Amino acid sequence: MSTPHRRRPSTVLAATGLTAVGALSLSACGLAGGDAAAEAGTEDRSISIIATDTPAYSGPLEIASDTLEEEGYDVEITYVTDIVQPNHAVSRGEADYNFFQHGAYLQTFNRDNGTDVVPLFYAVGSPAGVYSTEVDSVEQLPDGARIAIPADPANNGRALRLLADAGRLGVEDVPVVELSQQDITDNPHDYQFIEVDQQTLTQTLPDVDAGFLFSRQAVEMDLDPEADAILREEDVDAKPYRIVVAGRPDEVGTQKTKDLQAAFQTDAVRDYYLDFYGDWAPLPWDEDPAEQLSQWWKG
């Protein structure tokens, strides 16, 4: 279902933090670009971006990078395997942009960590679902079923909302981005929710009765994100979970950001997403995540 993604020389950083493997160091000097060009008073034709090291992110990013380099930009990509350091790095000015998260995670992270990173534009919609290697439908889940869900607050309530909408669980009437196990009001099937790091959801699924997966994780497990889900979100209900490219507030509206957005919204990137995910892949490129925050974020 996926196409091989091209990999130019880049830096891959481990989950333990932004310690570079190789010559690049994210110290006070920052990544390629950053504040150096501004201090020198020259036009900034460099772009530094941190992204998740999986094909769902690296594939479209490599295509966009090629477009930008054809336009004269020097693009430095840093791939990471964690979901904590990228926002800190952008907030500190060590990178211009990051590409690894959805809007709800970004807003929750800012609230909890005091960072100031904003969503600049959408890359792709990211409806998720509940999957099982044991049963074919949610009705087949046994009483006492063990269900894996993400531990992070931004994603914790998504499976709970799906189960509630399916009539399998009772929950408080709160926005899904705020929903947690504490908001369960009725659990007639005595489901046991196992909270795990979102990066380990694929490893956990074979050991539980059912589990929450992001669409990219379903693809990585050779599952059909739509057909194999026993419960699944619709993009119209999952606006908080659309994947964004994010940066500092001073990058809003800059020519560099406009060029980056244009590079992410080409026919080649569209084709990659449709091939990777399927024809259902939402591409809300004409919508502005900043304008939609008030629809779901009250923080």
LUMLODO-246859 format. One line per 3 residues: for each residue x, y, z of C-alpha. Coordinates in nm, 2 decimals, decimal comma. Each point is the difference from the previous one (the first is absolute). Example, Ala and Ser with C-alpha at 12.3 -4.5 7.8 and 13.67 -1.06 7.14 Angstrom:
! residues 2
1,23:-0,45:0,78  0,14:0,34:-0,07
! end
This chain:
! residues 299
0,00:0,00:0,00  0,29:0,23:0,06  0,26:0,12:-0,24
0,37:0,00:0,09  0,10:0,34:0,13  0,32:0,17:-0,11
0,25:0,09:0,27  0,26:0,27:-0,05  0,29:0,02:0,25
-0,15:0,12:0,32  0,03:-0,03:0,38  -0,19:-0,26:0,19
-0,05:0,08:0,37  -0,07:-0,25:0,27  -0,30:0,00:0,23
0,21:0,10:0,29  0,03:0,35:-0,13  0,15:0,23:-0,26
0,35:-0,14:0,00  0,11:-0,02:-0,35  0,15:-0,32:-0,16
0,28:0,13:-0,21  0,14:0,35:-0,04  -0,31:0,21:0,05
-0,05:0,14:0,35  -0,31:0,17:0,12  0,18:0,22:0,24
-0,03:0,38:0,04  0,10:0,04:-0,36  -0,32:-0,18:-0,11
-0,08:-0,19:-0,32  0,07:0,12:-0,35  -0,16:0,34:-0,05
-0,17:0,12:0,32  0,09:0,35:0,13  0,34:0,02:-0,17
-0,14:0,13:-0,33  -0,22:0,26:0,17  0,29:0,13:0,20
0,21:0,03:-0,31  -0,27:0,20:-0,17  -0,02:-0,23:-0,30
-0,29:-0,18:-0,17  -0,06:-0,32:0,18  0,01:-0,28:-0,26
0,05:-0,28:0,25  -0,27:-0,22:0,16  0,05:-0,23:0,29
-0,27:-0,25:0,09  -0,04:-0,28:0,25  -0,22:-0,29:-0,10
-0,10:-0,35:0,12  0,21:-0,27:-0,15  -0,28:-0,20:-0,16
-0,11:-0,01:-0,37  -0,33:0,18:0,08  0,22:0,31:0,08
0,33:-0,05:-0,18  -0,16:-0,09:-0,33  -0,19:0,33:-0,06
0,28:0,20:0,17  0,26:-0,13:-0,24  -0,22:0,09:-0,30
-0,06:0,35:0,14  0,37:0,04:0,07  0,09:-0,08:-0,36
-0,24:0,27:-0,11  0,15:0,25:0,24  0,35:-0,08:-0,11
-0,09:0,05:-0,36  -0,12:0,35:0,11  0,34:0,08:0,16
-0,06:-0,10:0,36  0,25:-0,18:0,21  -0,21:-0,26:0,19
0,12:-0,17:0,31  -0,22:-0,29:0,12  0,05:-0,15:0,34
-0,19:-0,33:0,07  -0,10:-0,09:0,35  -0,15:-0,30:0,18
-0,16:0,18:0,29  -0,30:0,24:0,03  0,14:0,23:0,27
0,31:0,18:-0,13  -0,13:0,13:-0,33  -0,22:0,27:0,15
0,27:0,10:0,25  0,25:0,03:-0,28  -0,22:0,23:-0,21
-0,11:0,20:0,30  0,37:0,06:0,09  0,09:0,10:-0,36
0,21:-0,31:-0,07  -0,22:-0,08:-0,30  -0,24:0,19:-0,21
-0,28:-0,25:-0,03  -0,11:-0,34:0,11  -0,22:-0,27:-0,16
-0,11:-0,28:0,22  -0,32:0,09:0,19  -0,36:0,09:-0,02
-0,16:0,32:0,12  -0,13:-0,14:0,33  0,33:-0,14:0,10
0,17:0,34:-0,08  -0,25:0,20:0,20  0,02:-0,24:0,30
0,38:0,00:-0,02  0,01:0,38:0,00  -0,23:0,01:0,30
0,19:-0,25:0,20  0,36:0,11:-0,09  -0,02:0,37:-0,04
0,12:-0,02:-0,37  -0,12:0,24:-0,26  -0,05:-0,19:-0,33
-0,29:0,06:-0,24  -0,16:-0,21:-0,27  0,08:0,16:-0,34
-0,18:-0,23:-0,24  -0,15:-0,34:-0,04  0,19:-0,28:-0,17
-0,26:-0,28:0,02  -0,30:-0,11:0,19  0,06:-0,28:0,26
-0,32:-0,18:0,11  0,09:-0,29:0,22  -0,18:-0,31:0,12
-0,02:-0,30:0,22  0,14:-0,33:-0,13  0,02:-0,36:0,11
0,19:-0,32:-0,09  -0,26:-0,19:0,21  -0,34:0,11:-0,12
-0,17:0,13:-0,31  -0,24:0,24:0,15  -0,04:0,21:0,31
-0,31:-0,21:0,10  0,23:-0,30:0,02  0,22:0,15:0,27
-0,04:-0,21:0,31  -0,09:0,15:0,34  0,32:0,10:0,18
0,18:0,05:-0,33  0,34:0,16:0,03  0,02:0,31:-0,24
0,32:0,19:-0,06  -0,03:0,38:-0,02  0,27:0,28:-0,03
0,11:0,13:0,34  0,06:0,36:-0,12  -0,29:0,24:0,08
-0,06:0,11:-0,36  -0,08:-0,35:-0,12  -0,12:-0,17:0,32
-0,37:0,05:-0,06  -0,03:-0,09:-0,37  -0,07:-0,37:0,05
-0,23:0,08:0,29  -0,20:0,24:-0,22  -0,02:-0,27:-0,27
-0,12:-0,26:0,25  -0,25:0,25:0,14  -0,14:0,09:-0,34
-0,04:-0,38:-0,07  -0,21:-0,03:0,32  0,27:-0,22:0,18
0,10:0,26:0,26  -0,15:0,30:0,18  0,21:0,32:0,03
-0,04:0,36:0,10  -0,10:0,25:-0,26  0,34:0,16:-0,04
0,21:0,08:-0,31  0,20:-0,31:-0,12  0,33:0,18:0,05
-0,08:0,03:0,37  -0,16:-0,35:0,04  0,18:-0,25:0,23
-0,08:-0,31:0,20  -0,11:0,23:0,29  -0,29:0,10:-0,22
-0,14:-0,35:-0,04  -0,35:-0,01:0,16  -0,11:-0,35:-0,10
0,21:-0,30:-0,10  -0,26:-0,28:-0,03  0,25:-0,24:-0,17
0,27:0,06:0,26  0,26:0,09:-0,26  0,35:0,03:0,13
0,19:0,29:-0,16  0,38:-0,04:-0,02  0,18:0,33:-0,05
0,32:-0,02:-0,20  0,23:0,23:-0,18  -0,14:0,08:-0,34
0,32:-0,11:-0,16  -0,05:-0,35:0,13  -0,36:-0,05:-0,10
0,09:-0,23:-0,29  0,21:-0,23:0,23  -0,28:-0,01:0,25
-0,29:-0,09:-0,23  0,08:-0,38:-0,02  0,00:-0,02:0,38
-0,34:0,15:0,06  -0,36:-0,05:-0,12  -0,01:0,32:-0,19
0,20:0,32:-0,03  0,01:0,35:-0,13  0,22:0,07:-0,31
0,07:0,30:-0,20  -0,06:-0,06:-0,37  0,37:0,00:-0,08
0,05:-0,27:0,26  -0,27:-0,21:-0,15  0,18:0,03:-0,34
0,33:-0,09:0,16  -0,17:-0,32:0,14  -0,13:-0,08:-0,35
-0,35:0,07:0,11  -0,26:0,19:-0,21  -0,06:0,31:0,21
-0,37:0,00:-0,10  -0,10:-0,36:-0,07  0,18:-0,16:0,30
-0,11:0,25:0,26  -0,28:-0,12:0,24  -0,06:0,37:0,08
0,13:0,30:-0,19  -0,02:0,38:0,00  -0,11:0,21:-0,29
0,22:0,29:-0,10  -0,29:0,25:0,05  0,00:-0,11:0,37
0,38:-0,01:0,03  0,10:0,36:-0,09  0,21:0,02:0,32
0,20:-0,30:-0,12  0,10:0,12:-0,35  0,38:0,00:-0,05
0,15:0,35:0,00  0,33:0,16:-0,09  0,08:0,22:0,30
0,24:0,28:0,07  0,05:0,31:0,22  -0,24:0,29:-0,02
0,26:0,21:-0,18  -0,02:-0,25:-0,29  -0,37:0,07:-0,06
-0,04:0,15:-0,35  0,37:0,02:-0,09  0,10:-0,07:-0,35
0,19:-0,31:0,12  -0,31:-0,14:0,16  -0,21:0,07:-0,31
0,26:-0,18:-0,22  0,01:-0,29:0,24  -0,38:-0,03:0,00
0,00:0,01:-0,38  0,26:-0,27:-0,02  -0,21:-0,22:0,23
-0,31:0,05:-0,22  0,12:-0,12:-0,34  -0,15:-0,28:-0,21
0,30:-0,21:0,09  -0,07:0,02:0,37  -0,37:-0,06:-0,06
0,08:-0,31:-0,20  0,23:-0,12:0,28  -0,27:0,03:0,26
-0,27:-0,16:-0,21  0,24:-0,29:-0,07  0,12:-0,04:0,36
-0,34:0,02:0,17  -0,26:-0,06:-0,28  -0,25:0,21:-0,19
-0,17:0,10:0,33  0,30:0,21:0,12  -0,13:0,34:0,10
0,20:0,30:-0,14  -0,15:0,31:0,16  0,26:0,23:-0,17
-0,25:0,29:-0,05  -0,08:0,02:0,37  0,19:0,19:0,27
0,07:-0,18:0,33  0,05:0,32:0,19  -0,35:0,11:-0,10
-0,15:-0,33:0,11  0,16:-0,01:0,35  -0,29:0,16:0,17
-0,23:-0,28:-0,13  0,16:-0,25:0,23  0,27:0,16:0,22
-0,10:0,18:0,32  0,34:0,00:0,17
! end
